[in-house]
Amino acid sequence: MAIPRKPVKDVEEFIKTAKVEEKPAIKEESTQELPKVKKFLIELPYDLWMKLKMKAVQEGRPLKDVILDILRKGAE
C-alpha cells in the first residue's frame, strides 16, 4: 500500500493566502515595571519537602508561596 502524497501548493498562492498574526507591541515602559525575578533549582530533603507540602495543602496555597513566605520572614 502506497503512502498518499499531499497535494503540492503553489508557493505564490501560499504566500498570498497566508495570514500574519499581529502581536501587540510591547512598550519599553511596561517591561521596566515588572519586578526582577531570579529562578534557581533547590534540593530539599524529602522529610522537609513533605512538611512544607503538607503545610501548603492545609493552607490551600502553592508550595512556592509557602517557601517564599518562610524565606521573607527569615530575611527580616
N, C-alpha and C positions, 0 to 999 in steps of 0.2 A: 504494500500500500504506500503510495507516494504522499509526501507532505505537501499540502496545498500551498501555493505561493500567494503572498499578499499582492494585491493589485499595486502596480507601480504608479506613484503620484508624480505628476509633473512638478518640478521644483518651483517654477514660476507660479503655478497655481497654488502651491502650498504657501509660498510667501505672501501671496495676495489674501489668502483666507485665514492666515494665522492671526490670532488675537494676542495683543500685548496687554498684560495686566499692569495697570499703573499702581505703583506703590506710593503711599503718601510720603511726602517729603518730610524728612526728619530735620527739625530745627536744631541748630547747634546749641541753642539755649536750653532746650529740653534735655539734651544729653548731659549737660553740666549740672542740672538739677538733681539727677539721680545720685543717691549715695553710693560711694565706692564699696564694693564687696570683695572679700578675699575668700576663696574656697580652698579647702585642703582636706586631705584624707586623714582620718584618725583611727587608730586601733584601740579598741576598748576590751578589757577582759570581759568574758561572757557574763559573769555574775553582775558586774557593774552595768553592762548594757541592759540586762534583763530588769534590774531595779529601775533604771531610767525609763525603759519601755513601759513597765507596769505603771509608773507614776504618770507618764504621758497618757496612757489609756484611761486611768482613773480620772484624770483632769479633762479628758476629751480633747487633747491638744496634740499636735505633731511632736515627735521626739526631738526634732531640730529646735523647736521653740522652747522646750523644757531645758535642753542643754544650754541654749543661749541665755535663758534667764539665770541659770546657775552660774554661768561664766560672768555675766554682768554683775551679779551680787558679789562674786569673789573679786572682781576688779575694782570695786568701790573702796 
